[in-house]
Amino acid sequence: MGLMDKWTNGEREAPEPLEGNVVATVVTGTLVWLVLFLVQLPFYGWYADHGHTWWLWTCAAGAGLGCVGIWYVRARDAAIKRSQDG
C-alpha cells in the first residue's frame, strides 16, 4: 500500500468546495505582488549586482498574472450570476 493509496482508494469523501469572495481574494493577492514589486524597484541596482533581479520579475509576473486572474474570476462570477437569473 503506497503513501497516496489512503487518499485515493475511496475511503474518504471529498470535502465540499469553499465558496468565498473569490474576486476579493484574487485582488488582494495581486495587490500584494504589486506592492512587493514596487517596494523592491528602487533597489534594482543592488539586486542586479547580486544576481537577484529575478525577485523583482517574479513579483511583476505575480501582479501581471493576478490581473488576468481578476479578469477571469469577474467573468466567472458574471457567468454564474447570469445562469442563476435565467
C-alpha positions in Angstrom: 0.0 0.0 0.0 1.6 3.3 -1.2 1.5 6.6 0.6 -1.1 8.0 -1.7 -3.4 5.0 -1.6 -5.1 6.1 1.6 -6.2 9.3 -0.2 -7.2 7.8 -3.5 -8.9 4.4 -2.7 -12.3 5.9 -1.9 -12.1 5.7 1.9 -12.5 9.4 2.3 -15.1 11.6 0.7 -14.0 14.8 -1.0 -14.8 17.9 1.0 -17.3 20.5 -0.3 -15.6 23.3 -2.2 -15.1 26.5 -0.3 -17.1 29.4 -1.7 -16.0 32.8 -0.6 -15.4 36.2 -2.1 -13.0 34.9 -4.8 -12.7 38.3 -6.5 -11.6 39.9 -3.3 -9.1 37.1 -2.6 -7.5 37.4 -6.1 -7.4 41.3 -5.9 -5.7 41.1 -2.5 -3.1 38.6 -3.8 -2.5 40.8 -6.9 -2.0 43.9 -4.8 0.4 42.0 -2.5 2.5 41.1 -5.6 2.3 44.6 -6.9 3.4 46.2 -3.6 6.3 43.8 -3.3 7.4 44.7 -6.8 7.1 48.5 -6.1 8.9 48.2 -2.8 11.9 46.4 -4.4 12.1 48.5 -7.5 14.2 51.3 -6.0 16.8 48.6 -5.1 17.1 47.3 -8.7 20.8 48.1 -8.8 21.5 46.1 -5.7 19.5 43.1 -7.0 21.4 43.3 -10.3 24.8 43.4 -8.6 23.9 40.3 -6.6 22.2 38.4 -9.3 18.7 38.6 -7.7 16.8 40.6 -10.3 14.5 37.5 -10.6 13.0 38.5 -7.3 11.6 41.7 -8.9 10.4 39.9 -12.1 8.8 37.2 -10.0 6.7 39.9 -8.3 5.9 41.6 -11.6 4.8 38.3 -13.1 2.6 37.7 -10.0 1.0 41.1 -10.4 0.5 40.6 -14.1 -0.9 37.1 -13.7 -3.1 38.4 -10.9 -4.6 40.9 -13.3 -5.5 38.1 -15.6 -6.9 36.3 -12.6 -9.1 39.3 -11.7 -10.5 39.4 -15.2 -11.2 35.6 -15.1 -12.9 35.5 -11.7 -15.0 38.5 -12.5 -16.1 36.9 -15.8 -16.8 33.7 -13.8 -18.9 35.5 -11.3 -20.9 37.2 -14.0 -21.5 33.9 -15.8 -22.7 32.3 -12.6 -25.0 35.2 -11.9 -26.4 35.0 -15.5 -27.1 31.3 -15.1 -28.9 31.8 -11.8 -31.0 34.7 -13.2 -32.1 32.9 -16.4 
